[in-house]
């Protein structure tokens, strides 16, 4: 897991825990450590289909930004192609002042 300073925000980059090591608190400890390294709002981009990752960030207090704001943030802070923008989500740290969506239900029928 890494953090990248992008001026007025910080990005969490490449956050992974080995599958066999998941559910043991390693990810939460890493995230807590990384977030303590900055006082800036933190953004995380991930695939919309990565329900496990989105759930993890919700559990740790992050919120999902709405679709319009997601596009703006991905274009401003990341260098990704249009297809990746369409298939990604952006989460923000607690207290980040954006219009947030409600956490999603676990079943795929409730996906956008």
N, C-alpha and C positions, 0 to 999 in steps of 0.2 A: 504494500500500500504506500502510495506517495502523495505528496501535496505539491501543487504548483501555484505559485503566486501569479496572479493575472491583473495586478493593479488594485482595483477596488474590491476584488473577490479572490478567493482561493479555490482551486479545483482539487477534488480528491481524484487521483489517477490510479488506474490499474490495481484495484483492491481485490485480492483473491485469497482464499483459504482453501487448502487442499480438501477435497471432498471427504476424505476419511477423518479429517480434523474438525469438520463443521459441527455446530451445535455444542461446542465446548467453551465458548466465550472468547476465543482468540480474536475473531473479527471485531467484537465489541471493544475489547481492550486495545486493539490496533486503532480503531476509529477514535476512541477516547484520547489516545495519545496524539494522534495526528491532529485532531481538532484543537488540542491544547497548544499547538504550535503557532496558532494564528488567532488574531482577534477580528479578522475579516469574516464577512459572510462566506459560507462554503457552499459550493455547487458540486453536484455529482451527476454525470451523464451515464446512462446505461440503456440497454436494449429494453424496449417495451415488453418483450416476451420473457424477460428475466424476472419472473414473479418472485422468486426466492430472494433476489437482490433487493427488489423494491420493498418487499416485506421486511427484510433486515433493516433497511434505512428507516422505514416507518417506525419499527420497534425502537430505533435509536433517536427518535424525535424529528427526523427529517420529513419534509412535506413535498408533495408532488406539485410542480407548477403547472398552470393551465397550458393548453396547446399553443396559444398565440405567444405567450411569454417564453415557452420552451423554444420555439423557433427563433425568437429574438436572442435568447441567451446562447443557443448553439451557434448562431451566426456570429455573435460578438466574441465569445470566449473560446470556441473550438474551431478547428478547420476541418469540417466534415462535409461529405457530399450530400446532395439533396435526399437521396435514398436513405441515408443514415439519419437525417433529420426526421424523415417520415416514420422511421421505425425505432426511434429513441424517445426516452423521457429524461427530464431533468428534475432532480430533487434538490431542495435547498435546506440549509441548516435552520434550526429553530430561531425564530425572531427575524428571519429574512422577510422583508416587507414586499411580498408579491401576492397576487391572488392565487390561492392554493386550491387544488382539487381535493375532494375527499378520498381517503384510502379506498382502494378497490377491493371488491369482494374476491374471494379466492377462485371462484369458478370462471371459466373463460366466457360464459354467456354475458357477463357484465362488462366485458371489455369494450372499448370504444371501437 
